[in-house]
Amino acid sequence: MYENILIPTDGSERAQDAVDHGIGLAAAFDATVHALYVIETKAHYVFTAAGHDPEEMDEYRTYGRGLVEEVVDAAVEEGLDGEGAVRSGSVAQEIVEYADEKNIDCIVMGVQGRSGIDDYLVGSTTEKVVRTANVPVTTVQHRDV
């Protein structure tokens, strides 16, 4: 049913819950895990956008590569294939475009990430992905235990 599963991550606890769920789902279908980190450069909120300073962008790329490598390593530990990417732009748009380009069958993401903006049920990025993706999107709610 699923051959390619995309797990976008931003390093938050909510994203980690989605990583865990996504890898479990991929294991059930022996699917390839795709990890994606997007550097927000077109943010609606000034405090979430990366600037155009090359050093700052390099820091975001390094951070993103580290997160993506962690997800791919976790997939490989489960006996799965994994690949990762770091992109920049509008987060929701980049997630949907990556899914289209890589023939993703399902996107697994947390309902709210790093933005710190408390949306009622689903974070604005997740909501945009749910509305615009051409594949099913599984949202994972973070539960404080």
C-alpha positions as a Markdown table, in Angstrom:
| # | Residue | x | y | z |
|---|---|---|---|---|
| 1 | Met | 0.0 | 0.0 | 0.0 |
| 2 | Tyr | 2.8 | 2.5 | 1.0 |
| 3 | Glu | 6.2 | 2.4 | -0.8 |
| 4 | Asn | 7.4 | 5.8 | 0.2 |
| 5 | Ile | 6.5 | 7.7 | 3.4 |
| 6 | Leu | 7.6 | 11.3 | 4.0 |
| 7 | Ile | 8.3 | 12.5 | 7.5 |
| 8 | Pro | 8.9 | 16.3 | 7.7 |
| 9 | Thr | 10.7 | 17.3 | 10.8 |
| 10 | Asp | 11.7 | 20.4 | 12.6 |
| 11 | Gly | 13.3 | 18.8 | 15.7 |
| 12 | Ser | 10.4 | 19.5 | 18.1 |
| 13 | Glu | 8.9 | 16.9 | 20.4 |
| 14 | Arg | 5.8 | 16.9 | 18.3 |
| 15 | Ala | 7.8 | 16.2 | 15.2 |
| 16 | Gln | 9.6 | 13.4 | 17.0 |
| 17 | Asp | 6.3 | 11.8 | 17.8 |
| 18 | Ala | 5.5 | 11.9 | 14.1 |
| 19 | Val | 9.0 | 10.4 | 13.3 |
| 20 | Asp | 8.3 | 7.5 | 15.6 |
| 21 | His | 4.9 | 6.9 | 14.2 |
| 22 | Gly | 6.1 | 7.3 | 10.6 |
| 23 | Ile | 8.9 | 4.8 | 11.0 |
| 24 | Gly | 6.5 | 2.3 | 12.6 |
| 25 | Leu | 4.1 | 2.8 | 9.6 |
| 26 | Ala | 7.0 | 2.4 | 7.2 |
| 27 | Ala | 8.1 | -0.8 | 8.9 |
| 28 | Ala | 4.6 | -2.3 | 8.6 |
| 29 | Phe | 4.7 | -1.8 | 4.8 |
| 30 | Asp | 8.5 | -2.1 | 4.3 |
| 31 | Ala | 8.4 | 1.4 | 2.8 |
| 32 | Thr | 11.2 | 3.8 | 2.2 |
| 33 | Val | 11.4 | 6.6 | 4.7 |
| 34 | His | 12.0 | 10.1 | 3.4 |
| 35 | Ala | 13.0 | 12.7 | 5.9 |
| 36 | Leu | 12.6 | 16.4 | 5.1 |
| 37 | Tyr | 13.7 | 19.6 | 6.9 |
| 38 | Val | 12.6 | 22.9 | 5.4 |
| 39 | Ile | 14.3 | 26.2 | 6.2 |
| 40 | Glu | 11.4 | 28.7 | 6.3 |
| 41 | Thr | 12.3 | 31.7 | 4.2 |
| 42 | Lys | 8.8 | 32.9 | 3.4 |
| 43 | Ala | 7.4 | 33.0 | 6.9 |
| 44 | His | 4.3 | 34.9 | 7.8 |
| 45 | Tyr | 5.8 | 35.3 | 11.2 |
| 46 | Val | 9.0 | 37.3 | 11.3 |
| 47 | Phe | 10.5 | 35.3 | 14.2 |
| 48 | Thr | 10.3 | 32.0 | 12.4 |
| 49 | Ala | 11.9 | 33.1 | 9.2 |
| 50 | Ala | 15.6 | 32.5 | 8.4 |
| 51 | Gly | 17.3 | 35.6 | 7.2 |
| 52 | His | 19.3 | 35.9 | 4.1 |
| 53 | Asp | 22.7 | 36.0 | 5.9 |
| 54 | Pro | 24.7 | 33.1 | 4.4 |
| 55 | Glu | 26.2 | 32.2 | 7.8 |
| 56 | Glu | 22.7 | 31.9 | 9.3 |
| 57 | Met | 21.5 | 29.8 | 6.3 |
| 58 | Asp | 24.6 | 27.5 | 6.7 |
| 59 | Glu | 23.6 | 27.0 | 10.4 |
| 60 | Tyr | 20.1 | 26.1 | 9.5 |
| 61 | Arg | 21.3 | 23.7 | 6.8 |
| 62 | Thr | 23.7 | 22.0 | 9.2 |
| 63 | Tyr | 20.9 | 21.8 | 11.8 |
| 64 | Gly | 18.5 | 20.4 | 9.2 |
| 65 | Arg | 21.0 | 17.8 | 7.9 |
| 66 | Gly | 21.6 | 16.6 | 11.4 |
| 67 | Leu | 17.8 | 16.1 | 12.0 |
| 68 | Val | 17.4 | 14.4 | 8.6 |
| 69 | Glu | 20.3 | 12.1 | 9.3 |
| 70 | Glu | 18.8 | 11.1 | 12.7 |
| 71 | Val | 15.5 | 10.1 | 11.0 |
| 72 | Val | 17.3 | 8.2 | 8.2 |
| 73 | Asp | 19.5 | 6.4 | 10.8 |
| 74 | Ala | 16.4 | 5.5 | 12.8 |
| 75 | Ala | 14.8 | 4.0 | 9.7 |
| 76 | Val | 17.9 | 2.1 | 8.8 |
| 77 | Glu | 18.0 | 0.7 | 12.4 |
| 78 | Glu | 14.5 | -0.7 | 11.6 |
| 79 | Gly | 15.8 | -2.4 | 8.5 |
| 80 | Leu | 14.3 | 0.2 | 6.2 |
| 81 | Asp | 15.7 | 2.3 | 3.3 |
| 82 | Gly | 15.9 | 6.0 | 4.0 |
| 83 | Glu | 16.8 | 9.2 | 2.3 |
| 84 | Gly | 16.7 | 12.8 | 3.4 |
| 85 | Ala | 16.7 | 16.3 | 2.1 |
| 86 | Val | 17.0 | 19.9 | 3.3 |
| 87 | Arg | 15.2 | 22.5 | 1.4 |
| 88 | Ser | 14.3 | 26.2 | 1.9 |
| 89 | Gly | 11.2 | 28.1 | 1.1 |
| 90 | Ser | 7.6 | 28.0 | 2.3 |
| 91 | Val | 7.4 | 24.9 | 4.6 |
| 92 | Ala | 4.0 | 23.6 | 3.5 |
| 93 | Gln | 4.7 | 24.2 | -0.2 |
| 94 | Glu | 8.1 | 22.5 | 0.0 |
| 95 | Ile | 6.6 | 19.4 | 1.7 |
| 96 | Val | 3.9 | 19.1 | -0.9 |
| 97 | Glu | 6.3 | 19.6 | -3.8 |
| 98 | Tyr | 8.8 | 17.0 | -2.4 |
| 99 | Ala | 5.9 | 14.6 | -2.0 |
| 100 | Asp | 4.9 | 15.1 | -5.6 |
| 101 | Glu | 8.5 | 14.8 | -6.9 |
| 102 | Lys | 9.4 | 11.7 | -5.0 |
| 103 | Asn | 6.1 | 9.8 | -5.5 |
| 104 | Ile | 5.3 | 9.8 | -1.8 |
| 105 | Asp | 2.4 | 7.7 | -0.8 |
| 106 | Cys | 1.8 | 9.2 | 2.6 |
| 107 | Ile | 3.0 | 12.2 | 4.7 |
| 108 | Val | 3.3 | 11.7 | 8.4 |
| 109 | Met | 3.7 | 14.9 | 10.5 |
| 110 | Gly | 3.0 | 16.4 | 13.9 |
| 111 | Val | 0.1 | 18.7 | 14.3 |
| 112 | Gln | 2.2 | 21.6 | 15.6 |
| 113 | Gly | 5.9 | 22.3 | 15.5 |
| 114 | Arg | 8.4 | 24.9 | 16.6 |
| 115 | Ser | 6.5 | 28.0 | 15.7 |
| 116 | Gly | 5.1 | 28.5 | 19.2 |
| 117 | Ile | 1.8 | 29.6 | 17.7 |
| 118 | Asp | -1.0 | 27.7 | 19.4 |
| 119 | Asp | -3.5 | 26.9 | 16.8 |
| 120 | Tyr | -6.7 | 25.3 | 17.9 |
| 121 | Leu | -6.3 | 21.8 | 16.6 |
| 122 | Val | -3.7 | 21.6 | 13.8 |
| 123 | Gly | -0.7 | 23.9 | 13.2 |
| 124 | Ser | -1.0 | 26.2 | 10.2 |
| 125 | Thr | 1.8 | 24.3 | 8.3 |
| 126 | Thr | 0.1 | 21.0 | 8.9 |
| 127 | Glu | -3.3 | 22.4 | 7.9 |
| 128 | Lys | -1.9 | 23.7 | 4.6 |
| 129 | Val | -0.3 | 20.4 | 3.9 |
| 130 | Val | -3.5 | 18.5 | 4.6 |
| 131 | Arg | -5.4 | 20.9 | 2.3 |
| 132 | Thr | -2.9 | 20.9 | -0.6 |
| 133 | Ala | -1.2 | 17.5 | -0.6 |
| 134 | Asn | -2.1 | 15.0 | -3.3 |
| 135 | Val | -1.6 | 12.0 | -1.0 |
| 136 | Pro | -3.0 | 11.1 | 2.5 |
| 137 | Val | -1.5 | 13.0 | 5.4 |
| 138 | Thr | -1.4 | 11.3 | 8.8 |
| 139 | Thr | -1.2 | 13.8 | 11.7 |
| 140 | Val | 0.2 | 12.8 | 15.0 |
| 141 | Gln | -0.9 | 14.5 | 18.2 |
| 142 | His | 1.7 | 15.0 | 20.9 |
| 143 | Arg | 0.6 | 13.7 | 24.2 |
| 144 | Asp | 2.4 | 14.9 | 27.4 |
| 145 | Val | 2.7 | 11.8 | 29.6 |
